[in-house]
């Protein structure tokens, strides 16, 4: 796994007690990267989760933390309040939706929380009301299905 530079962003993440907390998250070490680096996830599972997160970000599904500078031009008609999404965004959204469907009900929650939202396993387990250590098993099952959907070897 290549070492990524430290890139911190502010995120609101639910702590183990269910309270929202503003935290600085190092995007270079996501929960998936942490699990992979310690041998808890295979390369295939890490790549599947990383591809899912990439599609989620490309589709623009995450919350915006900064102002958009590509606002709709002033001469746009009154009915065109939003700019059309790009083809790349639409394709990423289709891939993301397909991967989430492939994970299936009951598995997509932990998958999204850990891979896309950047929550740690303990916080995700608490938020979902699961017992300790159940998250890693369920996350691995979800990542296996997503890896199959993305056709990762």
Buried (B, 14 or more C-beta within 10 A) or exposed (E): EEEEEEEEEEBEBBBEEEEEEEEEBBBEBBBBBBBBEEEBBBEBBBBBBBBBBBBBBBBEBBEEEEEEEEEEEEEEEEEEEEEEEEEEBEBBBEBBEBBBEBBEEEBBBBBBBBBBBBBBBBBBBBBBEBEEEEBBEBBBBBBBBBBEBBEBE
